[in-house]
Amino acid sequence: MQLEVSDILYTLAILLIGYLGWRKHNYWNRVGVPYVLEIPIIGNFSTIFLQRHSNFEYIEHIYHHARTRESDFFGVNIFTRPALVLRNPDLIKKLTCTDAIRFINRQMCADRFHDSIGYYNLIMIRDPHWKQLRGFLSPAVTSAKLKRMQPLIEQVGADMVASLDALPELRERVRETEFKELCARFTTDVIASTFFGIQANCLQDENSEFRYYGRKIFDYGPVRGMTMAAFFFAPELVPYLRLKLFPRDTEAFLKAIIEQEIARREKTGASRGDFIDSMIALKNNNATLGVTEKIPLKGDILVAQAATFYMASFETTSSVLSFALYELTKNPQVQAQLRDEIRLIIRKYGQDIPYEAYANEMPYLGMVISETARLYPVLPFIERQCTLPEGSTGYKLEPFHDYVIPNHMPVLIPIYAIHRDPKYFPNPEKFDPERFSKENLDQIQPCTYMPFGVGPRTCLGSHFGTLQIKIALVKLLTKYRIDRAASTPEVLTYRKNAFTLNSNEGLYAELVEDGLGM
Ligand code: HEM
């Protein structure tokens, strides 16, 4: 038998790949860090990439693994790239807060040259551009801005209740609804109205354009699911595969409506003091990103900001809102206590609840939302990348360990697993808003509760998202009591191809007309 040159080359290539995989596989062993055994070359996350397990449940599984559960941190491999998973809250604080400057970037990244809308936005962008951009965008979500948005959100809340009133009755004064779709329509209408000054009408029309394109961003069919997984787990492949953060037609839709709205306002001089006005101001002030290379904030880079706010806001907010409604369905005492609180507020203010009352006079409402965000964090983990100055030998983890984190290593903070760790939240599966009462708050250890992330790179829209959830719950519970329906799921399972927490089951409930007596 004669060997061809190509056979020899194939064999050598396989041996080389095998060797590289074995070396990486052995990396954690060599450096003396606990790790979870993985398949060489493929790493620990193939099961997520291939959509065989929900990423939430898989990461919780390795967090409690016999090899890792006593450790402050442990190693995993994302394909052949080692990454560190933090378990110890003090260590999380050290990296994400005290030394945030070394961990300010995320490892996920879009393609700068072929996907400017995916790249030049607050979620993806890297420092020093990130710091500049965060400074430009933060004024869009100040308390003063939220206060101005409140009537617009209240209007969408009223539209939501009207859409429920229009449902056919199952029995006298009883209707049935599904919360995931209802909440997605509510939050899409809110973002369209408050940020873009557009009436999206998703609550009236399930096929409205805004809902259609929004659904496409989070429609985790096999291709979209793998694309999103690639941004997290294989960012180096993104430019080669020309992957885009937004589906192409969604990007074209958002670009068109944002550019049209900017052009309309510039032509008519109309102003609403909203996000689009802030974008126009940045453009007119010749705002740029970058120190040496100046990148003007106009065209696609301006569209990128609006598109990201749209993406970052509606699915996250609607996820927490729908799980809150689901838990209220299953916990009638909690619901009754919350409705009592709302009743008192309505007696005091009628329909016009002031902005400050949402923040200061409805503690139980805040507790219900906090507990929902604990049990159902939108993301399985948050992530950072170690970014050190040139010439640095690595980031020392002393006094926790003598391991030194090499430059560019990804660091994962498994928020879902930590939120459900009985060490920090006893009886973690129980929905118990009392954990967040004033008396109990100091029992929550810093960096064990992170639904909006942690450190300077935390969520920009946490107050905006929370305000929307509060208004929606108050509007809905003022008119309706929520009861279990025959189709209310007892236990939830999570979608394997979704990157945000999403149940396989519909969140059905019965709505019983039972006004709070206004
Ligand atoms: C309840 C609703 C929401 C939840 C649970 C949520 C959660 C999160 C989380 C976990 C992160 C990552 C933080 C980190 O890495 O430390 C994040 C980032 C972000 N969120 Fe939210 N979010 C919500 C609503 C919103 C809304 C309404 C907006 C729109 C204004 C928004 C805009 C952003 C942006 C722009 C970032 C990236 C911030 C940066 O990298 O500087 N989010 N969010």
Boltz pocket constraint, residues with backbone or C-beta under 6 A from the ligand:
constraints:
  - pocket:
      binder: B
      contacts: [[A, 122], [A, 123], [A, 124], [A, 134], [A, 141], [A, 308], [A, 309], [A, 312], [A, 313], [A, 314], [A, 316], [A, 317], [A, 320], [A, 373], [A, 378], [A, 379], [A, 382], [A, 383], [A, 450], [A, 451], [A, 452], [A, 453], [A, 454], [A, 455], [A, 456], [A, 457], [A, 458], [A, 459], [A, 460], [A, 461], [A, 462], [A, 464], [A, 465], [A, 466]]
      max_distance: 6.0
